[in-house]
C-alpha cells in the first residue's frame, strides 16, 4: 500500500542508490550509464514495484535533499541466473562508472577509520617536515636497480595470477566455468583500474606527496574490494605491498637524484672558486715578484752610488712578507676569511649569512653575492681571517644549525640569528675581534622603502624574545 512518499528508482544497469538518496536539482545521469528502457519510471511510491509510464521525475518530490551521486555497492541479490538479465553487462558498466568517479571523488574519499584524503602538497610538506628515506641506499643508481627488481616481482605476480584474489566458487547461469570466466574478466578490469591509478600516482610523484600517492591507491583498492565483495574479489596484499614499495622507492630515487645534482652543483662551484683563488694568488705572486725585482734593482743602483733609502728597504721587507703570506695561502687551502653578512631588505631583521671565502679580497665575494639574485646589497658585519677558516666556519654552522632557514638542505648558510649573537660566539672561539659592525646600514633598503606601496612597508621579520627565542612580528620603519 502506498504511503504517499516517492523513492528514486534507478534504471537497469544503473548503480543502486543508498537508502534515502534523492538526486540534487539539475542532476543528470552520466553519459556512460545505459539509457532507461522506454516507459521506465524514475520515481515510484515506496513499497511498489519499479514500473511506470514515464521516465521523467515528478515536478514536486517529497522532502528533496540534495546529496552526492549514489555510491556503488555490490548488490546483495542472489547470483545471476540468465544472460538476458543484463546483470553481467550492468556490473561491468557499473565498475567503469565507479572507476571514473574515483578520481573525481579522491578529495572526499575516506581512508581508514574516517580520515579525509589530504591532497594539498604544501600542507603535507609542512606536516611531514624533513624528508626521511623509506629505503636508504647509497646512490640513485642503487634505487634504479631496486625498482627494476620490484617491477620484475610485480610482473611475476600478474603472470601467476596472484595480483588479484577472486572466488573460484562463483557460478553464472548455473555454470561454475562461466562464473570463473566472468570473475576472470572482472578481475582484469579491476586490476587495470588499480594499476592505472598506481601508475598515475607514480607519474605525478614528488618527494613531498608520497602520502598522497599511497592514499590514492589505497582508496582505489578499497573501492575495488567493495565492488568485488559478492565475488570475494580484491587486490592481493602481496601485490599492493609491491606497488607501495614502488612508490616509496621512486620518491627516494627522486630525492636522491635531487641531492646528487645539488652536490654536483656545489662541487662545481667549489672547483670554480678554487681555480679563481689559484689564479688570483698566481697573479699576485707575479706582481709581487715583479715589484721586488724592481726594488732590488733600484737598491743595487743606490748602493753602487754609495747611498741608501730606508723607505725602499722597508718596502722590500713588506713585499717579502706579502710573498710569504701569498705562498702560505696557496699551500694551505684551509686558510681564508669567514664573513658574517646580512640583507635586511631581502630577508628581514634577525637573519645572517655565515660563509667562507679564500679570495685575496674577501669583499669581492660579498659583492658577487649582492648580484641580481637579491634586491639589495649585503651589509658586512665582519670579515675575519683564520688560518683554519674551514673549521671555524663549520663550528659556527653547527652552533646555529637548529636556526637554519633551510632545514631540508643544511649546506645552505642562512640562519635566524642577530649579528650580536654571531659576534658573541665568534669571540668565544677566536678571542677579541678588531672590527665588528652590529647594526646593518641597509642603505639601498631604506632609500627604497619610502617608494614602496603602503601595504608593503611592513615586513615579517624574526625578533628575539626575552627567553632567547625568535618570534615573527611586523616592522614599521
C-alpha positions as a Markdown table, in Angstrom:
| # | Residue | x | y | z |
|---|---|---|---|---|
| 1 | Unk | 0.0 | 0.0 | 0.0 |
| 2 | Unk | 1.4 | 3.4 | -1.0 |
| 3 | Unk | 2.3 | 5.8 | 1.8 |
| 4 | Unk | 2.3 | 8.8 | -0.5 |
| 5 | Unk | 6.1 | 9.1 | -0.4 |
| 6 | Unk | 8.2 | 8.5 | -3.5 |
| 7 | Unk | 11.5 | 6.8 | -3.8 |
| 8 | Unk | 14.2 | 7.1 | -6.6 |
| 9 | Unk | 14.1 | 4.0 | -8.9 |
| 10 | Unk | 17.4 | 3.5 | -10.8 |
| 11 | Unk | 17.0 | 2.1 | -14.3 |
| 12 | Unk | 18.5 | -1.3 | -15.2 |
| 13 | Unk | 22.3 | -1.1 | -15.4 |
| 14 | Unk | 22.5 | 1.9 | -13.1 |
| 15 | Unk | 24.3 | 1.6 | -9.7 |
| 16 | Unk | 21.9 | 1.2 | -6.8 |
| 17 | Unk | 21.4 | 4.3 | -4.7 |
| 18 | Unk | 21.8 | 4.5 | -0.9 |
| 19 | Unk | 18.6 | 4.4 | 1.1 |
| 20 | Unk | 17.0 | 7.8 | 1.3 |
| 21 | Unk | 19.2 | 9.3 | -1.5 |
| 22 | Unk | 17.5 | 11.8 | -3.9 |
| 23 | Unk | 19.1 | 13.5 | -6.9 |
| 24 | Unk | 20.0 | 17.1 | -6.3 |
| 25 | Unk | 18.5 | 19.8 | -8.5 |
| 26 | Unk | 19.6 | 19.6 | -12.1 |
| 27 | Unk | 21.1 | 16.1 | -11.7 |
| 28 | Unk | 21.6 | 14.1 | -14.8 |
| 29 | Unk | 22.9 | 10.5 | -15.1 |
| 30 | Unk | 26.4 | 10.2 | -16.5 |
| 31 | Unk | 26.6 | 9.6 | -20.3 |
| 32 | Unk | 28.3 | 6.2 | -19.7 |
| 33 | Unk | 25.2 | 4.9 | -17.9 |
| 34 | Unk | 22.7 | 2.9 | -20.1 |
| 35 | Unk | 19.6 | 4.8 | -21.1 |
| 36 | Unk | 16.4 | 3.9 | -19.2 |
| 37 | Unk | 14.1 | 1.5 | -21.0 |
| 38 | Unk | 11.1 | 3.1 | -22.8 |
| 39 | Unk | 8.5 | 4.0 | -20.2 |
| 40 | Unk | 10.7 | 3.5 | -17.2 |
| 41 | Unk | 9.6 | 5.4 | -14.2 |
| 42 | Unk | 12.4 | 7.0 | -12.1 |
| 43 | Unk | 10.1 | 7.8 | -9.2 |
| 44 | Unk | 7.8 | 5.2 | -7.7 |
| 45 | Unk | 5.7 | 5.1 | -4.5 |
| 46 | Unk | 7.6 | 3.5 | -1.6 |
| 47 | Unk | 6.9 | -0.2 | -1.4 |
| 48 | Unk | 5.8 | -0.6 | -5.1 |
| 49 | Unk | 7.5 | -2.4 | -8.0 |
| 50 | Unk | 9.7 | -0.5 | -10.5 |
| 51 | Unk | 7.2 | 0.1 | -13.2 |
| 52 | Unk | 5.5 | 3.2 | -14.7 |
| 53 | Unk | 4.5 | 5.2 | -17.7 |
| 54 | Unk | 7.2 | 7.9 | -17.8 |
| 55 | Unk | 10.9 | 8.4 | -17.4 |
| 56 | Unk | 10.5 | 11.9 | -16.1 |
| 57 | Unk | 10.8 | 12.9 | -12.5 |
| 58 | Unk | 7.7 | 14.4 | -10.9 |
| 59 | Unk | 7.5 | 18.2 | -10.7 |
| 60 | Unk | 7.4 | 18.1 | -6.9 |
| 61 | Unk | 9.1 | 15.4 | -4.8 |
| 62 | Unk | 8.6 | 14.9 | -1.1 |
| 63 | Unk | 11.4 | 16.1 | 1.1 |
| 64 | Unk | 14.0 | 16.7 | -1.6 |
| 65 | Unk | 17.5 | 16.6 | -0.1 |
| 66 | Unk | 20.5 | 17.3 | -2.3 |
| 67 | Unk | 23.3 | 14.9 | -2.0 |
| 68 | Unk | 26.2 | 13.2 | -3.8 |
| 69 | Unk | 25.7 | 10.8 | -6.6 |
| 70 | Unk | 24.8 | 7.3 | -5.5 |
| 71 | Unk | 27.7 | 5.3 | -4.2 |
| 72 | Unk | 28.1 | 2.0 | -6.0 |
| 73 | Unk | 27.7 | -1.0 | -3.7 |
| 74 | Unk | 27.9 | -4.7 | -4.5 |
| 75 | Unk | 24.3 | -5.9 | -4.9 |
| 76 | Unk | 23.2 | -8.3 | -2.2 |
| 77 | Unk | 20.9 | -10.1 | -4.6 |
| 78 | Unk | 21.3 | -13.8 | -5.5 |
| 79 | Unk | 23.8 | -14.8 | -8.2 |
| 80 | Unk | 22.9 | -14.1 | -11.8 |
| 81 | Unk | 20.5 | -16.5 | -13.4 |
| 82 | Unk | 20.4 | -15.7 | -17.1 |
| 83 | Unk | 22.3 | -13.7 | -19.6 |
| 84 | Unk | 19.1 | -11.9 | -20.7 |
| 85 | Unk | 19.0 | -10.2 | -17.3 |
| 86 | Unk | 21.8 | -7.9 | -18.4 |
| 87 | Unk | 23.4 | -8.2 | -15.0 |
| 88 | Unk | 27.0 | -9.1 | -16.1 |
| 89 | Unk | 27.0 | -6.1 | -18.5 |
| 90 | Unk | 25.4 | -3.9 | -15.8 |
| 91 | Unk | 28.2 | -4.8 | -13.3 |
| 92 | Unk | 30.9 | -4.2 | -15.9 |
| 93 | Unk | 29.4 | -0.8 | -16.7 |
| 94 | Unk | 28.9 | 0.0 | -13.0 |
| 95 | Unk | 32.6 | -0.8 | -12.4 |
| 96 | Unk | 33.7 | 1.5 | -15.2 |
| 97 | Unk | 31.5 | 4.2 | -13.7 |
| 98 | Unk | 32.9 | 3.7 | -10.3 |
| 99 | Unk | 36.5 | 3.9 | -11.6 |
| 100 | Unk | 35.7 | 7.1 | -13.5 |
| 101 | Unk | 34.2 | 8.6 | -10.4 |
| 102 | Unk | 37.0 | 7.5 | -8.2 |
| 103 | Unk | 39.4 | 10.3 | -9.3 |
| 104 | Unk | 36.7 | 12.9 | -9.1 |
| 105 | Unk | 35.9 | 11.9 | -5.5 |
| 106 | Unk | 39.5 | 11.5 | -4.3 |
| 107 | Unk | 39.4 | 14.7 | -2.3 |
| 108 | Unk | 36.4 | 13.4 | -0.4 |
| 109 | Unk | 37.5 | 9.8 | -0.2 |
| 110 | Unk | 37.6 | 8.4 | 3.3 |
| 111 | Unk | 40.8 | 6.5 | 4.1 |
| 112 | Unk | 41.0 | 4.0 | 7.0 |
| 113 | Unk | 38.9 | 5.0 | 10.0 |
| 114 | Unk | 37.3 | 8.1 | 8.8 |
| 115 | Unk | 40.4 | 10.1 | 7.8 |
| 116 | Unk | 40.0 | 12.6 | 4.9 |
| 117 | Unk | 42.3 | 12.2 | 2.0 |
| 118 | Unk | 44.7 | 15.2 | 2.0 |
| 119 | Unk | 45.8 | 16.3 | -1.5 |
| 120 | Unk | 47.4 | 19.7 | -0.6 |
| 121 | Unk | 51.1 | 19.0 | -1.2 |
| 122 | Unk | 52.1 | 22.2 | 0.6 |
| 123 | Unk | 50.2 | 21.2 | 3.8 |
| 124 | Unk | 51.6 | 17.7 | 3.6 |
| 125 | Unk | 55.1 | 19.0 | 3.3 |
| 126 | Unk | 54.6 | 21.1 | 6.5 |
| 127 | Unk | 53.1 | 18.1 | 8.3 |
| 128 | Unk | 55.8 | 15.6 | 7.3 |
| 129 | Unk | 58.7 | 18.0 | 7.7 |
| 130 | Unk | 62.2 | 16.9 | 6.7 |
| 131 | Unk | 62.1 | 14.1 | 4.1 |
| 132 | Unk | 63.1 | 10.7 | 5.6 |
| 133 | Unk | 64.2 | 7.9 | 3.2 |
| 134 | Unk | 62.0 | 4.8 | 3.2 |
| 135 | Unk | 64.7 | 2.6 | 1.9 |
| 136 | Unk | 68.2 | 4.2 | 2.5 |
| 137 | Unk | 70.6 | 3.3 | -0.3 |
| 138 | Unk | 74.0 | 4.7 | -1.4 |
| 139 | Unk | 73.0 | 6.5 | -4.6 |
| 140 | Unk | 70.4 | 7.0 | -7.3 |
| 141 | Unk | 71.7 | 4.1 | -9.4 |
| 142 | Unk | 71.1 | 1.7 | -6.5 |
| 143 | Unk | 67.4 | 2.8 | -6.4 |
| 144 | Unk | 67.0 | 2.1 | -10.1 |
| 145 | Unk | 68.3 | -1.4 | -9.5 |
| 146 | Unk | 65.7 | -1.9 | -6.7 |
| 147 | Unk | 63.0 | -0.5 | -8.9 |
| 148 | Unk | 63.8 | -3.0 | -11.6 |
| 149 | Unk | 63.6 | -5.8 | -9.1 |
| 150 | Unk | 60.2 | -4.6 | -7.9 |
| 151 | Unk | 58.9 | -4.4 | -11.5 |
| 152 | Unk | 60.1 | -8.0 | -12.1 |
| 153 | Unk | 58.3 | -9.2 | -9.0 |
| 154 | Unk | 55.2 | -7.2 | -9.9 |
| 155 | Unk | 55.1 | -8.8 | -13.4 |
| 156 | Unk | 55.6 | -12.2 | -11.9 |
| 157 | Unk | 52.6 | -11.8 | -9.6 |
| 158 | Unk | 50.4 | -10.7 | -12.5 |
| 159 | Unk | 51.7 | -13.6 | -14.7 |
| 160 | Unk | 51.0 | -16.2 | -12.0 |
| 161 | Unk | 47.5 | -14.8 | -11.3 |
| 162 | Unk | 48.3 | -13.7 | -7.8 |
| 163 | Unk | 47.8 | -9.9 | -8.2 |
| 164 | Unk | 44.1 | -10.0 | -7.5 |
| 165 | Unk | 42.2 | -12.6 | -5.4 |
| 166 | Unk | 38.9 | -14.0 | -6.6 |
| 167 | Unk | 36.5 | -16.7 | -5.6 |
| 168 | Unk | 36.6 | -19.9 | -7.6 |
| 169 | Unk | 33.1 | -20.9 | -6.5 |
| 170 | Unk | 31.1 | -18.1 | -8.1 |
| 171 | Unk | 28.6 | -19.5 | -10.6 |
| 172 | Unk | 26.9 | -17.8 | -13.5 |
| 173 | Unk | 23.9 | -19.3 | -15.3 |
| 174 | Unk | 24.3 | -22.3 | -13.0 |
| 175 | Unk | 27.7 | -22.9 | -14.5 |
| 176 | Unk | 30.9 | -22.8 | -12.5 |
| 177 | Unk | 33.0 | -22.4 | -15.6 |
| 178 | Unk | 31.0 | -19.4 | -16.7 |
| 179 | Unk | 31.3 | -18.0 | -13.3 |
| 180 | Unk | 35.1 | -18.3 | -13.3 |
| 181 | Unk | 35.2 | -16.8 | -16.7 |
| 182 | Unk | 33.2 | -13.8 | -15.5 |
| 183 | Unk | 35.3 | -13.5 | -12.4 |
| 184 | Unk | 38.5 | -13.5 | -14.5 |
| 185 | Unk | 37.2 | -10.8 | -16.8 |
| 186 | Unk | 36.1 | -8.6 | -13.9 |
| 187 | Unk | 39.5 | -9.2 | -12.2 |
| 188 | Unk | 41.3 | -8.0 | -15.3 |
| 189 | Unk | 39.2 | -4.8 | -15.4 |
| 190 | Unk | 39.6 | -4.2 | -11.7 |
| 191 | Unk | 43.4 | -4.7 | -11.9 |
| 192 | Unk | 43.6 | -2.4 | -14.9 |
| 193 | Unk | 41.8 | 0.3 | -13.0 |
| 194 | Unk | 44.1 | -0.2 | -9.9 |
| 195 | Unk | 47.2 | -0.1 | -12.0 |
| 196 | Unk | 46.1 | 3.0 | -13.8 |
| 197 | Unk | 45.7 | 4.8 | -10.5 |
| 198 | Unk | 49.0 | 3.5 | -9.3 |
| 199 | Unk | 50.9 | 4.5 | -12.4 |
| 200 | Unk | 49.3 | 7.9 | -12.4 |
| 201 | Unk | 50.3 | 8.4 | -8.8 |
| 202 | Unk | 53.9 | 7.5 | -9.7 |
| 203 | Unk | 54.0 | 9.8 | -12.7 |
| 204 | Unk | 52.9 | 12.7 | -10.6 |
| 205 | Unk | 55.1 | 11.8 | -7.7 |
| 206 | Unk | 57.2 | 14.3 | -5.9 |
| 207 | Unk | 59.2 | 13.9 | -2.7 |
| 208 | Unk | 56.7 | 15.8 | -0.7 |
| 209 | Unk | 53.5 | 14.0 | -1.8 |
| 210 | Unk | 54.3 | 10.3 | -1.0 |
| 211 | Unk | 51.4 | 10.1 | 1.5 |
| 212 | Unk | 49.1 | 11.4 | -1.2 |
| 213 | Unk | 50.2 | 8.7 | -3.7 |
| 214 | Unk | 49.8 | 6.0 | -1.1 |
| 215 | Unk | 46.4 | 7.1 | -0.1 |
| 216 | Unk | 45.3 | 7.3 | -3.7 |
| 217 | Unk | 46.0 | 3.7 | -4.4 |
| 218 | Unk | 44.6 | 2.7 | -1.0 |
| 219 | Unk | 41.3 | 4.4 | -1.9 |
| 220 | Unk | 41.4 | 2.6 | -5.3 |
| 221 | Unk | 42.0 | -0.7 | -3.6 |
| 222 | Unk | 39.1 | -0.1 | -1.1 |
| 223 | Unk | 36.7 | 0.7 | -3.9 |
| 224 | Unk | 37.6 | -2.4 | -5.8 |
| 225 | Unk | 37.2 | -4.6 | -2.7 |
| 226 | Unk | 33.8 | -3.0 | -2.2 |
| 227 | Unk | 32.7 | -3.7 | -5.8 |
| 228 | Unk | 34.0 | -7.2 | -5.7 |
| 229 | Unk | 32.6 | -8.2 | -2.4 |
| 230 | Unk | 30.0 | -10.5 | -3.9 |
| 231 | Unk | 32.7 | -12.5 | -5.7 |
| 232 | Unk | 35.2 | -12.2 | -2.8 |
| 233 | Unk | 37.4 | -10.2 | -5.2 |
| 234 | Unk | 40.2 | -7.8 | -4.0 |
| 235 | Unk | 43.7 | -6.7 | -4.8 |
| 236 | Unk | 46.1 | -9.1 | -3.0 |
| 237 | Unk | 48.2 | -7.9 | -0.1 |
| 238 | Unk | 51.4 | -9.0 | -1.8 |
| 239 | Unk | 50.7 | -7.0 | -5.0 |
| 240 | Unk | 49.5 | -4.0 | -3.1 |
| 241 | Unk | 52.7 | -4.1 | -1.0 |
| 242 | Unk | 54.8 | -4.1 | -4.1 |
| 243 | Unk | 53.0 | -1.1 | -5.5 |
| 244 | Unk | 53.5 | 0.7 | -2.2 |
| 245 | Unk | 57.2 | -0.2 | -2.3 |
| 246 | Unk | 57.5 | 1.1 | -5.8 |
| 247 | Unk | 56.0 | 4.5 | -4.8 |
| 248 | Unk | 58.5 | 4.7 | -1.8 |
| 249 | Unk | 61.5 | 3.7 | -3.9 |
| 250 | Unk | 60.5 | 6.2 | -6.7 |
| 251 | Unk | 60.2 | 9.0 | -4.1 |
| 252 | Unk | 63.5 | 8.1 | -2.6 |
| 253 | Unk | 65.1 | 8.0 | -6.1 |
| 254 | Unk | 63.7 | 11.4 | -6.9 |
| 255 | Unk | 65.1 | 12.9 | -3.6 |
| 256 | Unk | 68.5 | 11.2 | -4.0 |
| 257 | Unk | 68.8 | 12.4 | -7.6 |
| 258 | Unk | 67.9 | 15.9 | -6.4 |
| 259 | Unk | 70.6 | 15.8 | -3.7 |
| 260 | Unk | 73.2 | 14.4 | -6.1 |
| 261 | Unk | 72.5 | 17.2 | -8.5 |
| 262 | Unk | 72.8 | 19.7 | -5.6 |
| 263 | Unk | 76.1 | 18.2 | -4.5 |
| 264 | Unk | 77.4 | 18.3 | -8.1 |
| 265 | Unk | 76.4 | 22.0 | -8.4 |
| 266 | Unk | 78.2 | 22.8 | -5.2 |
| 267 | Unk | 81.2 | 20.8 | -6.2 |
| 268 | Unk | 81.4 | 22.6 | -9.5 |
| 269 | Unk | 81.1 | 26.0 | -7.7 |
| 270 | Unk | 83.8 | 24.9 | -5.2 |
| 271 | Unk | 86.2 | 24.0 | -8.0 |
| 272 | Unk | 85.4 | 27.2 | -9.8 |
| 273 | Unk | 86.2 | 29.1 | -6.6 |
| 274 | Unk | 89.5 | 27.2 | -6.1 |
| 275 | Unk | 90.6 | 27.9 | -9.7 |
| 276 | Unk | 89.7 | 31.6 | -9.2 |
| 277 | Unk | 91.7 | 31.7 | -6.0 |
| 278 | Unk | 94.7 | 29.9 | -7.5 |
| 279 | Unk | 94.6 | 32.3 | -10.5 |
| 280 | Unk | 94.4 | 35.3 | -8.1 |
| 281 | Unk | 97.3 | 34.0 | -6.0 |
| 282 | Unk | 99.4 | 33.3 | -9.0 |
| 283 | Unk | 98.8 | 36.8 | -10.5 |
| 284 | Unk | 99.5 | 38.4 | -7.1 |
| 285 | Unk | 102.8 | 36.4 | -6.8 |
| 286 | Unk | 103.8 | 37.5 | -10.2 |
| 287 | Unk | 103.0 | 41.1 | -9.4 |
| 288 | Unk | 105.0 | 40.9 | -6.1 |
| 289 | Unk | 107.9 | 39.3 | -7.8 |
| 290 | Unk | 108.0 | 42.0 | -10.4 |
| 291 | Unk | 107.9 | 44.8 | -7.8 |
| 292 | Unk | 110.5 | 43.0 | -5.7 |
| 293 | Unk | 112.8 | 42.7 | -8.7 |
| 294 | Unk | 112.4 | 46.4 | -9.4 |
| 295 | Unk | 113.1 | 47.4 | -5.8 |
| 296 | Unk | 116.2 | 45.2 | -5.8 |
| 297 | Unk | 117.5 | 46.8 | -9.0 |
| 298 | Unk | 116.8 | 50.3 | -7.5 |
| 299 | Unk | 118.6 | 49.5 | -4.2 |
| 300 | Unk | 121.6 | 48.0 | -6.1 |
| 301 | Unk | 121.8 | 51.2 | -8.1 |
| 302 | Unk | 121.7 | 53.2 | -4.9 |
| 303 | Unk | 124.3 | 51.0 | -3.2 |
| 304 | Unk | 126.6 | 51.4 | -6.3 |
| 305 | Unk | 126.3 | 55.2 | -5.9 |
| 306 | Unk | 127.1 | 54.9 | -2.2 |
| 307 | Unk | 123.6 | 55.9 | -0.9 |
| 308 | Unk | 120.6 | 54.1 | 0.5 |
| 309 | Unk | 116.9 | 54.6 | 1.0 |
| 310 | Unk | 115.3 | 53.3 | 4.3 |
| 311 | Unk | 111.8 | 53.5 | 2.8 |
| 312 | Unk | 112.7 | 51.3 | -0.1 |
| 313 | Unk | 114.3 | 48.8 | 2.3 |
| 314 | Unk | 111.1 | 48.8 | 4.4 |
| 315 | Unk | 109.1 | 48.4 | 1.2 |
| 316 | Unk | 111.2 | 45.4 | 0.2 |
| 317 | Unk | 110.6 | 43.8 | 3.6 |
| 318 | Unk | 106.9 | 44.3 | 3.3 |
| 319 | Unk | 106.9 | 42.7 | -0.1 |
| 320 | Unk | 108.9 | 39.7 | 1.2 |
| 321 | Unk | 106.3 | 39.3 | 3.9 |
| 322 | Unk | 103.5 | 39.5 | 1.4 |
| 323 | Unk | 105.2 | 36.9 | -0.8 |
| 324 | Unk | 105.4 | 34.6 | 2.2 |
| 325 | Unk | 101.8 | 35.1 | 3.1 |
| 326 | Unk | 100.8 | 34.5 | -0.5 |
| 327 | Unk | 102.8 | 31.3 | -0.7 |
| 328 | Unk | 101.2 | 30.2 | 2.6 |
| 329 | Unk | 97.7 | 30.9 | 1.2 |
| 330 | Unk | 98.5 | 28.9 | -1.9 |
| 331 | Unk | 99.8 | 25.9 | 0.1 |
| 332 | Unk | 97.2 | 25.9 | 2.8 |
| 333 | Unk | 93.7 | 25.5 | 1.4 |
| 334 | Unk | 92.1 | 25.8 | 4.9 |
| 335 | Unk | 93.2 | 29.4 | 5.3 |
| 336 | Unk | 90.7 | 32.1 | 4.4 |
| 337 | Unk | 88.2 | 34.6 | 5.5 |
| 338 | Unk | 85.0 | 33.9 | 7.5 |
| 339 | Unk | 82.4 | 36.5 | 6.8 |
| 340 | Unk | 79.1 | 37.5 | 8.5 |
| 341 | Unk | 76.7 | 39.4 | 6.3 |
| 342 | Unk | 73.0 | 40.3 | 6.3 |
| 343 | Unk | 70.5 | 41.7 | 3.9 |
| 344 | Unk | 67.6 | 43.3 | 5.8 |
| 345 | Unk | 65.6 | 44.2 | 2.7 |
| 346 | Unk | 65.7 | 40.7 | 1.3 |
| 347 | Unk | 65.4 | 38.6 | 4.4 |
| 348 | Unk | 64.4 | 40.9 | 7.2 |
| 349 | Unk | 66.0 | 41.5 | 10.6 |
| 350 | Unk | 67.5 | 38.7 | 12.5 |
| 351 | Unk | 68.8 | 36.7 | 9.5 |
| 352 | Unk | 72.5 | 36.4 | 8.7 |
| 353 | Unk | 74.7 | 34.5 | 6.3 |
| 354 | Unk | 77.9 | 32.9 | 7.6 |
| 355 | Unk | 80.3 | 31.9 | 4.9 |
| 356 | Unk | 83.8 | 31.4 | 3.9 |
| 357 | Unk | 86.0 | 32.7 | 1.0 |
| 358 | Unk | 89.6 | 32.3 | 0.1 |
| 359 | Unk | 89.7 | 35.3 | -2.2 |
| 360 | Unk | 92.6 | 37.8 | -1.8 |
| 361 | Unk | 89.9 | 40.5 | -1.4 |
| 362 | Unk | 87.0 | 38.9 | 0.5 |
| 363 | Unk | 84.8 | 41.9 | -0.3 |
| 364 | Unk | 84.8 | 40.7 | -3.9 |
| 365 | Unk | 82.8 | 37.6 | -2.7 |
| 366 | Unk | 80.3 | 39.7 | -0.9 |
| 367 | Unk | 79.8 | 41.9 | -4.0 |
| 368 | Unk | 79.3 | 38.7 | -6.0 |
| 369 | Unk | 76.6 | 37.6 | -3.6 |
| 370 | Unk | 75.0 | 41.0 | -3.9 |
| 371 | Unk | 74.2 | 40.5 | -7.6 |
| 372 | Unk | 71.0 | 40.2 | -9.4 |
| 373 | Unk | 69.7 | 37.3 | -7.2 |
| 374 | Unk | 68.8 | 39.7 | -4.4 |
| 375 | Unk | 67.1 | 43.1 | -4.5 |
| 376 | Unk | 69.6 | 44.9 | -2.2 |
| 377 | Unk | 73.3 | 44.7 | -1.4 |
| 378 | Unk | 74.5 | 42.7 | 1.5 |
| 379 | Unk | 75.9 | 44.5 | 4.6 |
| 380 | Unk | 79.2 | 43.3 | 6.1 |
| 381 | Unk | 79.3 | 42.8 | 9.8 |
| 382 | Unk | 82.7 | 41.3 | 10.0 |
| 383 | Unk | 85.3 | 39.6 | 7.8 |
| 384 | Unk | 87.8 | 37.5 | 9.9 |
| 385 | Unk | 90.9 | 35.9 | 8.5 |
| 386 | Unk | 91.8 | 32.5 | 10.0 |
| 387 | Unk | 94.5 | 30.0 | 9.3 |
| 388 | Unk | 91.8 | 27.3 | 9.7 |
| 389 | Unk | 88.8 | 29.1 | 8.3 |
| 390 | Unk | 87.2 | 25.8 | 7.2 |
| 391 | Unk | 87.0 | 24.6 | 10.8 |
| 392 | Unk | 85.9 | 28.0 | 12.2 |
| 393 | Unk | 83.0 | 28.2 | 9.7 |
| 394 | Unk | 81.9 | 24.6 | 10.4 |
| 395 | Unk | 81.8 | 25.4 | 14.2 |
| 396 | Unk | 79.7 | 28.4 | 13.6 |
| 397 | Unk | 77.3 | 26.5 | 11.4 |
| 398 | Unk | 77.0 | 23.7 | 14.0 |
| 399 | Unk | 76.2 | 26.2 | 16.7 |
| 400 | Unk | 73.4 | 27.8 | 14.7 |
| 401 | Unk | 72.2 | 24.6 | 13.0 |
| 402 | Unk | 68.8 | 24.5 | 14.7 |
| 403 | Unk | 68.2 | 28.0 | 13.4 |
| 404 | Unk | 69.0 | 27.4 | 9.8 |
| 405 | Unk | 66.4 | 28.8 | 7.4 |
| 406 | Unk | 66.6 | 25.8 | 5.2 |
| 407 | Unk | 66.3 | 22.7 | 7.4 |
| 408 | Unk | 66.0 | 20.4 | 4.4 |
| 409 | Unk | 69.4 | 21.4 | 3.0 |
| 410 | Unk | 71.8 | 22.1 | 5.8 |
| 411 | Unk | 74.5 | 23.1 | 3.3 |
| 412 | Unk | 72.8 | 26.5 | 3.0 |
| 413 | Unk | 74.4 | 29.2 | 5.1 |
| 414 | Unk | 71.5 | 31.5 | 6.2 |
| 415 | Unk | 70.4 | 31.4 | 9.9 |
| 416 | Unk | 67.9 | 33.0 | 12.2 |
| 417 | Unk | 70.4 | 34.9 | 14.4 |
| 418 | Unk | 71.2 | 38.5 | 15.1 |
| 419 | Unk | 74.7 | 39.8 | 14.3 |
| 420 | Unk | 75.3 | 40.3 | 18.0 |
| 421 | Unk | 74.7 | 36.6 | 18.7 |
| 422 | Unk | 77.2 | 35.6 | 16.0 |
| 423 | Unk | 79.7 | 38.1 | 17.4 |
| 424 | Unk | 79.5 | 36.5 | 20.8 |
| 425 | Unk | 80.0 | 33.0 | 19.5 |
| 426 | Unk | 82.8 | 34.1 | 17.2 |
| 427 | Unk | 84.6 | 36.0 | 20.0 |
| 428 | Unk | 84.4 | 32.9 | 22.3 |
| 429 | Unk | 86.3 | 30.9 | 19.6 |
| 430 | Unk | 88.9 | 33.4 | 18.4 |
| 431 | Unk | 89.2 | 36.0 | 21.1 |
| 432 | Unk | 88.7 | 39.7 | 20.5 |
| 433 | Unk | 87.7 | 40.9 | 17.1 |
| 434 | Unk | 89.4 | 44.0 | 15.7 |
| 435 | Unk | 86.3 | 45.1 | 13.8 |
| 436 | Unk | 82.6 | 44.1 | 14.0 |
| 437 | Unk | 79.6 | 46.2 | 12.9 |
| 438 | Unk | 76.4 | 45.2 | 14.8 |
| 439 | Unk | 73.9 | 47.4 | 13.0 |
| 440 | Unk | 73.4 | 47.0 | 9.3 |
| 441 | Unk | 73.3 | 50.2 | 7.3 |
| 442 | Unk | 70.8 | 48.7 | 4.7 |
| 443 | Unk | 71.2 | 51.9 | 2.7 |
| 444 | Unk | 69.5 | 50.8 | -0.5 |
| 445 | Unk | 66.6 | 49.2 | 1.5 |
| 446 | Unk | 65.9 | 52.5 | 3.4 |
| 447 | Unk | 66.2 | 54.6 | 0.3 |
| 448 | Unk | 63.7 | 52.3 | -1.4 |
| 449 | Unk | 61.3 | 51.9 | 1.4 |
| 450 | Unk | 59.6 | 55.3 | 1.1 |
| 451 | Unk | 58.6 | 54.5 | -2.5 |
| 452 | Unk | 57.0 | 51.1 | -1.8 |
| 453 | Unk | 53.2 | 50.6 | -1.8 |
| 454 | Unk | 51.8 | 51.3 | 1.7 |
| 455 | Unk | 50.7 | 47.8 | 2.3 |
| 456 | Unk | 54.3 | 46.5 | 1.8 |
| 457 | Unk | 56.0 | 48.8 | 4.3 |
| 458 | Unk | 55.9 | 46.2 | 7.0 |
| 459 | Unk | 57.9 | 43.0 | 6.6 |
| 460 | Unk | 57.6 | 39.8 | 8.5 |
| 461 | Unk | 60.8 | 39.8 | 10.5 |
| 462 | Unk | 62.1 | 37.5 | 13.3 |
| 463 | Unk | 62.8 | 39.3 | 16.5 |
| 464 | Unk | 64.5 | 37.8 | 19.6 |
| 465 | Unk | 62.3 | 37.5 | 22.7 |
| 466 | Unk | 63.3 | 37.6 | 26.3 |
| 467 | Unk | 63.7 | 33.8 | 26.5 |
| 468 | Unk | 66.2 | 33.8 | 23.6 |
| 469 | Unk | 63.7 | 32.5 | 21.0 |
| 470 | Unk | 62.8 | 34.2 | 17.7 |
| 471 | Unk | 59.3 | 35.4 | 17.1 |
| 472 | Unk | 57.9 | 37.0 | 13.9 |
| 473 | Unk | 56.5 | 40.5 | 14.0 |
| 474 | Unk | 55.8 | 43.3 | 11.6 |
| 475 | Unk | 58.4 | 46.0 | 11.2 |
| 476 | Unk | 57.2 | 49.6 | 10.9 |
| 477 | Unk | 60.1 | 51.6 | 9.7 |
